[in-house]
Amino acid sequence: MSSRKVLAMLRAFESRNITFQAEDGSWPIVWEQARGMYVRDAEGRRYLDLTAAFGVAAAGHAHRAVVRAGRAQMGRLLHAMGDVHPHARKAELVRALSAITFERWQRGTAPSPAGPGSKQNRWRAAPLTGKSILCNSGFEAVEAALKTALLATGKPGVIAFERAYHGLGYGALNTTHRSHFRSPFLRQLRQFATFVPFPAAPARAAGTQSAPSAEPAAPSVACAASCKEIERLLRRGTCGAILVEPIQVRGGINVPVPGFLADLRRLCDRFGALLILDEIYTGFGRTGRWFACEHDAVVPDLICLGKALTGGFPLSACVGRAEVMDRAWPPSTGEAIHTSTFLGHPVGCAMALAHIEEIRRSRLVENSARRGRFLLARLADLAAEVCSAAPGMRLDVRGLGLVAGLEFRLADGKPATQMVLECITRMLHRGFLLLPEGEASNVIAFTPPLIVTERQLEGALAALAEVIPSAYRQLSGPG
């Protein structure tokens, strides 16, 4: 079926406000096939995918081992019964999730920065395991974590962060900050979350007015101010959890000040709150570690996983420290408090097990770290180069591992949204898939599959280095 026919059918039969279609036909393409690093559209054109389809295809699209596991499982057991009659793959997956999170952290893969007398060290002295609630989409894992926190602490309040994105279900939406998503539904939201500033580390800057003299001191000041506000909220005694993304991907690739997660861990220990890490985007090697919290050697109480968990099947998980999960959730008496029809879907579980093994076997976490360093260095070079050709632009580079962002601002500091959208559209027609991030959509995000090569990154950045000046000239107009 041609792209034109597919898009016409969507206009006729899909609800509005889902698939954006540009009037001039420049966006979107219609995917027909994807394998490895590449996507083909309905007309057979090939694109290098620098999005990993929202970070899902960590081992590449349609990895053979993952597809083989899914097909084999479909032939044996296509569907099971959620919380009623279990199947082996579900048991194997929750065991594997415990092994790569809490058990691995206890073995010293991510040693605790807390002092000798801290609660965190006492937890690590005892056998540490994780228990999981399997879900379908990422926001459901967040909502499972929010329910767990309420049951475990008895406190309904949650501390979340400005620019946070935790999904769009009505529970998770209470903790998603962006007004674009929240404002139409505020009348139906409980609004149990309080938002505090997210102290982002400084970016590598290039271009006009890119290095204000006050910038080096700003991150530590912002971190201290945020922690002070969090402490004030925790002292009230109504907040049972802090929910945070170790890197705000949809918020614009915002990396926190080093040590910020450790500060949150200490505050949670001090006031008896739970630390929930939303690693739906950053998990499974995306940042050059299995999980982004390991960069700060922080062990959470609950971690939310999704996207790259399966490599392409809708499955997510809320994994919690066993003691916390047992404190929150009573034994089942035959009717679970929290469940769903497709809980622990056998095909998704089989694919997740295969995908986790492939990430381990092919050392994709290490590859993410290496390629990430290369990408960030080349983005900094690119920013410096293009700013000389586009003198009215400011470009900032930030990221960790293979989650990187190139932020565009005008000389007066305003977001250069149209510039980013024009560049991404032009890159699409050159055969590169990219997405904008940030509240103003003024950040070009790079989240490629972890199998990406330096040569592929070089090709993409060379194309972008040509696209940016030409887009700038067009949008700037005469003179």
BELJO-V173120 format. One record per residue. N is the residue number from 1. OMEGA is omega as a letter, one per 40 degrees, with the letter a starting at -180 (none if undefined). BURIAL is I if it has 9 or more other ideal C-beta (glycine too) atoms within 8 Angstrom, else O. Layout:
# BELJO-V173120
{{N:OMEGA:BURIAL} {N:OMEGA:BURIAL}}
This chain:
# BELJO-V173120
{{1:a:O} {2:i:O} {3:a:I} {4:a:O} {5:i:O} {6:a:I} {7:i:I} {8:i:O} {9:i:I} {10:i:I} {11:a:O} {12:a:O} {13:i:O} {14:i:I} {15:i:O} {16:i:O} {17:i:O} {18:a:O} {19:i:O} {20:i:O} {21:i:I} {22:a:O} {23:a:O} {24:i:O} {25:a:O} {26:a:O} {27:e:I} {28:i:O} {29:i:I} {30:a:I} {31:i:I} {32:a:O} {33:i:O} {34:i:I} {35:i:O} {36:a:O} {37:a:I} {38:i:I} {39:i:I} {40:i:I} {41:a:I} {42:i:I} {43:i:O} {44:i:O} {45:a:O} {46:a:O} {47:i:I} {48:a:I} {49:i:I} {50:i:I} {51:a:I} {52:a:I} {53:a:I} {54:i:I} {55:a:I} {56:a:I} {57:a:I} {58:a:I} {59:a:I} {60:a:I} {61:i:I} {62:i:I} {63:a:I} {64:a:O} {65:a:I} {66:i:I} {67:i:I} {68:i:I} {69:i:I} {70:i:I} {71:a:O} {72:i:I} {73:i:I} {74:i:O} {75:a:O} {76:a:O} {77:a:O} {78:a:O} {79:i:O} {80:a:I} {81:i:O} {82:a:I} {83:a:O} {84:a:O} {85:a:O} {86:i:O} {87:a:I} {88:a:O} {89:i:I} {90:i:I} {91:i:I} {92:a:I} {93:a:I} {94:i:I} {95:a:O} {96:a:I} {97:i:I} {98:a:I} {99:a:O} {100:i:I} {101:a:I} {102:i:I} {103:i:I} {104:i:I} {105:a:I} {106:a:I} {107:i:O} {108:i:O} {109:i:O} {110:a:I} {111:a:O} {112:i:I} {113:a:O} {114:a:I} {115:a:O} {116:a:O} {117:a:O} {118:i:I} {119:a:O} {120:i:I} {121:i:I} {122:i:O} {123:a:I} {124:i:I} {125:i:O} {126:i:O} {127:a:O} {128:i:I} {129:i:O} {130:i:I} {131:a:I} {132:i:I} {133:i:I} {134:a:I} {135:a:I} {136:a:I} {137:a:I} {138:a:I} {139:i:I} {140:i:I} {141:i:I} {142:a:I} {143:i:I} {144:i:I} {145:i:I} {146:i:I} {147:i:I} {148:a:I} {149:i:I} {150:a:I} {151:a:I} {152:a:I} {153:a:I} {154:a:O} {155:a:I} {156:a:O} {157:i:I} {158:i:I} {159:i:I} {160:a:I} {161:i:I} {162:a:O} {163:a:I} {164:i:I} {165:a:I} {166:i:I} {167:a:I} {168:i:O} {169:a:I} {170:i:O} {171:a:I} {172:a:I} {173:i:I} {174:a:I} {175:i:I} {176:a:I} {177:a:I} {178:a:I} {179:i:O} {180:a:O} {181:a:I} {182:a:I} {183:i:O} {184:a:O} {185:a:I} {186:a:O} {187:i:O} {188:a:O} {189:i:I} {190:i:O} {191:i:O} {192:a:O} {193:i:I} {194:a:I} {195:i:O} {196:a:I} {197:i:I} {198:a:I} {199:a:I} {200:i:I} {201:i:I} {202:i:O} {203:i:O} {204:a:I} {205:i:I} {206:i:I} {207:a:I} {208:i:I} {209:a:O} {210:a:I} {211:i:O} {212:a:O} {213:a:O} {214:a:O} {215:a:O} {216:a:O} {217:a:O} {218:a:I} {219:a:I} {220:i:O} {221:i:O} {222:i:I} {223:a:I} {224:a:O} {225:i:I} {226:a:I} {227:i:I} {228:i:O} {229:i:I} {230:i:I} {231:i:I} {232:a:O} {233:a:I} {234:i:I} {235:i:O} {236:i:O} {237:a:O} {238:a:O} {239:a:I} {240:a:I} {241:i:I} {242:i:I} {243:a:I} {244:i:I} {245:i:I} {246:i:I} {247:i:I} {248:a:I} {249:a:I} {250:i:O} {251:i:I} {252:a:I} {253:i:I} {254:i:I} {255:a:I} {256:i:I} {257:i:I} {258:i:O} {259:a:O} {260:i:I} {261:i:I} {262:i:I} {263:i:I} {264:i:I} {265:a:I} {266:i:I} {267:i:I} {268:i:I} {269:a:I} {270:a:O} {271:i:I} {272:i:O} {273:i:I} {274:i:I} {275:i:I} {276:i:I} {277:i:I} {278:i:I} {279:i:I} {280:i:I} {281:a:I} {282:a:I} {283:i:I} {284:i:I} {285:a:I} {286:a:I} {287:a:I} {288:i:I} {289:i:I} {290:i:I} {291:a:I} {292:a:I} {293:a:I} {294:i:I} {295:i:I} {296:i:I} {297:a:I} {298:i:I} {299:a:I} {300:i:I} {301:i:I} {302:i:I} {303:a:I} {304:a:I} {305:i:I} {306:i:I} {307:a:I} {308:i:I} {309:a:I} {310:a:I} {311:i:I} {312:i:I} {313:a:I} {314:i:O} {315:i:I} {316:a:I} {317:i:I} {318:a:I} {319:a:I} {320:i:I} {321:a:I} {322:a:I} {323:i:O} {324:a:I} {325:i:I} {326:i:O} {327:a:O} {328:a:I} {329:i:O} {330:i:O} {331:i:O} {332:i:O} {333:i:O} {334:i:O} {335:a:O} {336:i:O} {337:a:O} {338:i:O} {339:i:O} {340:a:O} {341:a:O} {342:a:O} {343:i:I} {344:a:I} {345:a:I} {346:i:I} {347:i:I} {348:i:I} {349:i:I} {350:i:I} {351:i:I} {352:i:I} {353:i:I} {354:a:I} {355:i:I} {356:i:I} {357:i:I} {358:i:I} {359:i:I} {360:a:O} {361:a:O} {362:i:I} {363:a:O} {364:i:I} {365:i:I} {366:i:O} {367:i:I} {368:i:I} {369:a:I} {370:a:O} {371:i:I} {372:i:I} {373:i:O} {374:a:I} {375:a:I} {376:i:I} {377:a:O} {378:i:I} {379:i:I} {380:i:I} {381:i:O} {382:a:I} {383:i:I} {384:a:I} {385:a:I} {386:i:I} {387:i:I} {388:i:O} {389:i:I} {390:a:I} {391:i:O} {392:a:O} {393:i:I} {394:a:I} {395:i:I} {396:a:I} {397:i:I} {398:i:I} {399:a:I} {400:a:I} {401:a:I} {402:i:I} {403:a:I} {404:a:I} {405:i:I} {406:a:I} {407:a:I} {408:i:I} {409:i:I} {410:a:I} {411:i:I} {412:i:O} {413:a:O} {414:i:O} {415:i:I} {416:a:I} {417:a:I} {418:i:O} {419:a:I} {420:a:I} {421:i:I} {422:i:I} {423:a:I} {424:i:I} {425:i:I} {426:i:I} {427:i:I} {428:a:I} {429:i:O} {430:i:O} {431:i:O} {432:i:I} {433:i:I} {434:i:I} {435:i:I} {436:i:I} {437:a:I} {438:a:I} {439:i:O} {440:a:O} {441:a:I} {442:i:I} {443:i:I} {444:a:I} {445:i:I} {446:i:I} {447:a:I} {448:i:I} {449:a:I} {450:i:I} {451:a:I} {452:i:I} {453:i:O} {454:i:O} {455:i:O} {456:i:I} {457:i:I} {458:i:I} {459:i:I} {460:a:I} {461:i:I} {462:i:O} {463:a:I} {464:i:I} {465:i:I} {466:a:O} {467:a:I} {468:a:I} {469:a:I} {470:i:I} {471:i:I} {472:i:I} {473:a:O} {474:a:O} {475:i:I} {476:i:O} {477:a:O} {478:i:O} {479:none:O}}
